[in-house]
Amino acid sequence: MELNLTVSISIDGNRPWAEDVPEGRLINRGHPAGDLLEAYDWKVLHRGVGELLLECHLPESCLNPKKQLFGGFTGAYVDLIALYTSRTDSNPPAGFQSTINMRVDYFEPICEGIFNIEGRVLNRRGKNRLISVQIRQSETTAVYGLVTLRDTGE
């Protein structure tokens, strides 16, 4: 099922990254983690109920000396995608979400160029959601993340 929606996150009304996001994009400039990862340039390939698929690139500022994604930034990708994936759920969170657990497994390095990230809501119970995040490059799963988010209601 294809879902066409505009995601708007507004807690205090000062969220420029979530206002009037163009079709086919995830986020505007102005989000601290999003700007670091240049998420404003990512392409949304699919947004369905509990699903998100993106085409991304590696910013030079996130590369290690071997021109691969520096491992410490991988969690930022996983966390950001998990947060936005949870907002596609059939009953999206009402308020601020807090990451209460995150596991990241590294299988292959992510090298310069284009890669895909897929987020999927696996389970929901009360205010908690379990989200899987896979980062693939050239059809190879390079990273698998599992994130537990809690809707704080704020």
C-alpha positions in Angstrom: 0.0 0.0 0.0 1.5 3.3 -1.1 1.1 6.2 1.4 1.3 9.8 0.3 1.6 12.2 3.2 3.5 15.1 4.4 5.2 14.5 7.7 5.0 17.5 10.0 6.8 17.4 13.4 5.9 20.4 15.5 6.5 20.6 19.2 7.3 24.2 19.7 6.4 25.5 16.2 10.1 26.2 15.3 10.8 23.1 13.1 11.9 24.4 9.7 13.0 20.9 8.6 9.4 19.7 8.8 7.6 22.6 7.2 6.4 22.2 3.6 8.7 19.3 2.7 8.7 18.9 -1.1 7.1 15.7 -2.5 9.7 13.0 -2.8 11.9 14.4 0.1 12.1 13.4 3.7 13.2 16.6 5.4 14.3 20.2 4.8 17.5 21.9 6.0 17.7 23.0 9.6 17.7 19.6 11.5 21.0 19.1 13.3 21.5 15.4 12.4 19.7 15.8 9.1 22.1 18.6 8.0 25.1 16.6 9.0 24.0 13.7 6.9 22.7 16.0 4.1 19.2 14.4 4.5 17.6 17.3 2.7 19.0 15.7 -0.6 17.7 12.2 0.0 15.0 10.8 -2.3 12.0 9.0 -0.9 11.5 6.0 -3.1 8.6 4.5 -1.2 6.6 5.6 1.8 3.9 3.1 2.9 2.2 2.2 6.1 5.0 1.4 8.5 7.6 1.4 5.7 10.1 3.9 4.3 12.7 3.5 1.5 15.2 6.2 0.7 18.0 6.8 -1.7 20.9 8.5 0.0 24.6 9.5 -0.5 27.6 9.9 1.8 28.6 13.5 2.6 32.4 14.0 2.6 32.2 15.1 6.2 31.1 11.6 7.3 33.9 9.7 5.6 36.8 8.0 7.2 40.3 8.1 5.7 39.5 5.1 3.5 36.5 7.1 2.0 34.0 4.9 3.8 31.2 5.9 6.2 32.8 6.5 9.6 31.2 4.0 11.9 30.2 6.5 14.5 27.9 8.3 12.0 26.1 5.0 11.1 24.0 5.3 14.3 22.8 8.8 13.2 21.5 7.3 9.9 19.8 4.4 11.7 18.2 6.6 14.4 16.9 9.3 12.0 15.4 6.7 9.7 13.8 4.9 12.6 12.2 8.1 13.8 10.8 8.9 10.4 9.7 5.3 9.8 7.6 5.3 13.0 5.8 8.4 11.7 4.5 6.3 8.7 2.8 3.8 11.0 -0.9 3.3 10.9 -1.2 4.9 14.4 1.8 7.4 14.4 3.2 8.7 17.6 1.6 11.8 18.9 4.6 13.5 20.4 8.3 13.5 20.8 10.0 10.2 20.4 12.9 9.0 22.5 15.3 6.3 21.4 15.5 3.9 24.3 17.6 1.2 22.6 19.5 0.9 19.4 21.6 -2.0 18.1 23.7 -1.7 14.9 25.3 -4.6 13.1 28.0 -3.8 10.6 28.5 -6.3 7.7 30.2 -4.4 5.0 31.6 -0.9 4.7 29.5 1.7 3.1 31.6 3.4 0.4 31.3 6.7 -1.4 28.3 6.8 -3.7 24.6 6.1 -3.6 23.0 3.6 -1.1 19.5 2.8 0.0 18.1 2.8 3.5 14.9 0.9 4.4 12.9 1.3 7.6 10.1 -0.9 8.7 7.9 -0.9 11.8 8.2 -4.5 13.2 6.1 -4.2 16.4 4.2 -1.7 18.5 3.1 -2.1 22.1 1.7 0.8 24.0 3.9 3.8 23.5 6.9 1.7 22.2 7.8 0.8 18.6 10.4 -1.6 17.3 11.9 -0.4 14.0 14.3 -2.3 11.7 16.7 -0.3 9.5 18.7 -1.8 6.7 21.4 0.1 4.8 22.1 -1.5 1.4 24.7 -0.6 -1.2 24.8 -2.5 -4.5 22.2 -5.0 -3.4 24.3 -5.9 -0.4 23.1 -5.4 3.2 25.9 -3.4 4.8 24.2 -2.5 8.0 21.3 -3.8 10.0 19.9 -1.7 12.8 17.2 -2.4 15.4 15.7 0.6 17.3 13.2 0.8 20.1 11.4 4.2 20.2 9.1 5.5 22.9 6.5 8.1 22.3 6.9 10.5 25.2 3.6 12.3 24.5 5.3 15.7 24.7 
